[in-house]
């Protein structure tokens, strides 16, 4: 099973789950996270259980996880008493950081202490990371001629040439991510996101290959 950790209100994530249904994809929602049936052992995470799409399953049945949210919000926890939602959301996010970090399967992207889907870096932090690896950055205000390259593991989608692909991949490695959207403008990077759009079929196919270990 590929567990897609996302909100039920996220139409793009629901669309991805539907498209990947033949590969065993299922939505792991906030409702699942506060449902009974979860067990977790730090030393042996695959010995535990999880709730995915309303069903209790063995954690060992999860072959990969795609995370499409930075956190679980208190407002999403409708089953929890309103006075307790902020506390439960904080505990749920802490649990997810531990669980996603411990899973031995592919997790895209691995969580950090500040985000479930990879580093929650601001523009300055991304600029610094690019500078450390010798990748040029553009501060141009006009982005009309910009385009986004999507890194999926070792592959890139939408790169105009090998140089762009190499720059985007190098930045993804420096950030410790396996999925990264890198905006290019006139041969320089001008923006980065750990949650690029998955609307394009080529991006979905590339990412699915990576999650299934085919890339």
N, C-alpha and C positions, 0 to 999 in steps of 0.2 A: 504493500500500500504506500502511495505517496500522500502524506498528510499536508494539506495546504492550510497553514495557520493564518487565518484572515477573518474579517468581519462578514457576517451574513449580509450586511448592507453594502458590501463592496462588489459592484456588478462585474468588474473585471476579474476578480478572483473567482467568483462563481462561474464565470464564463470559462476560465482556465480549467476549473475542476470538471465542468461538463465536457470540455474538449479532450481532457486526459482521462475520462472515465474508463475507456478501454484498457488503459495502463494501470488502473486501480487507484485513481486519485479520489480523495474525499476531503471535505471541508472540516477543519478543526476550528470550531468557533468559540466565542466567549461562553456561550451556553454550555458547550461541552466541558469547558475548563472548570465550571462550578457544579458539574454533575457528579454524583457518587460513582465510584468505580476506579479511581486513580490509585495506583500504588507505585512507589519509586524507591529503588535502592541505588545509592550513589555508586557503590562498588560494582553493581551488576544491573545497569538500567534496563537491559532487555529481559530481565526476569520479572519486571513489573507489568502493570496494565495501564491502559489509557482509554479515554472516551473520545471517539472520533465519529462525527456525523451521528451522534446519539447512540452509538454502539460501543460497548465495552470490548476491547480487543487486547491481545497480548502485544506488548511493546515490541516484541521480536518480529511481529508481522509488519512493522513499519520499515520500509526499505529506504525512504528518504523523506525529508521535510523541507517544504518551501515556506518561508516566513514572509508575509506581506503586511506586517503591521509593526510599528515601533513599540507598542505597548497595548495593554488591555485597559480600557477606560472604565471608571466607576459607573458611568451612565449605561454601559452595556449590560450590567449585571442585574437584569430585571428580576431574577429569582431571589436576589439577596435583599434583605431589609434596607431601606434607604439610608438609615443611620450607620450601617455597616459596610456600605459599598466601597468607600474610599479605602478602608482597611483591607477588605478582601481583594480589591484590585491590586493594591501594593504587594500583598502576599502572593497573589497569582503571578504577577510579573517576576517576583523573586524566584518563585518555583520554576517558571519557564526558563529563566536564565540558567538555573542549575540543570534542569532536565535537558534542554537543547544542547548545552555544553557537554553533557555526559553521553548523549546518544552516540554510538559508534558508527551509525549510518551517515550518509551524506546529509548535511544540513545547510541550506542556502537561504540567507547568510547566517553564520554562527552569531549568537548574540554577544553583546558587550554589556557592561554594567549600566549603560545609559539607554540602550535600545535593543529590542529583540531581533532586529533585522540587519545588524551590522553597525559600524561606527556612526554615531550621531555627530558627525563633524560639521562645523560651520565652514563658510567659504575660506576664511583665513587658514584654518587647519588643512583643508584640501590644498590650498596654495603652497603651504609649507611642505606638505608631503610631496607634491609635484617638484618643488625646488630641490628637495633632498635627493631625488632620483634623476635630476637633470632634465625634467620635462617642462617645456615652456608653457606659460599661462598668459591668457589674454584677458585684459580688463576692459575691453571695448564695451560700450553701452549698447550699441546697435547689434542685435543678435539675429537680424533678418537673414543673414547668410549662414547661420549656424546649423549643424546637424548633430544628431546623437548617435554614438557608437555604443552598442550593448555588449558587454563582456559576459560570456557564459563559460566559466571554467577556463579552458585554454583556447577557446574560440571567440571570435568577434563577429557581430552582425552589423552591417551598414558602414564598416570602415571603408574610406575612399582609396586607401592604399596600405601597403605593408607598414609604413611608418606610423600611421594612425593606429593600426592594430597593435603594434609593439608598444606605443606610448600608453594606450588604454589598458593593455594587459599588465604592463609594469606598474601602473598606478593601482590596479586592482590587487596585485600581489602585495604591494606596499601597505595597503589598507587591510589586508587579510580577508578579502571578500572573494566570492566566487561569482556573484552577480553584481554588475555595476553599470550604470549609465553614465557615459562620459560625453559631454557636449564639446564639439570642436568648432573653432572659428578661425579661418585663415591659417590652418596648420597648427593652431595652439589650442590648449584646453581652456574652456571658459566656464565650465560648470560640471558638477558631479552629483549623482543621486544613487543611493543604495537600493532604491525601489523604482527602477525604470519601467516604463509601460510594457505590458505583455500583450498588447492588442494585436501586434503583427504576428502572422503565422510563422514566419521564419524565426523570430525570437522565441516563440513557444516551442518550436521544434528543436531548436538548439538547446534550450534550457531543459526540455524533457530528456534529450539525449544525455545531458550532463547528469541529471538526477538519476537516470537509469544506468549510469556508468558506461555509456556508449560513445563518449567523446574523449 
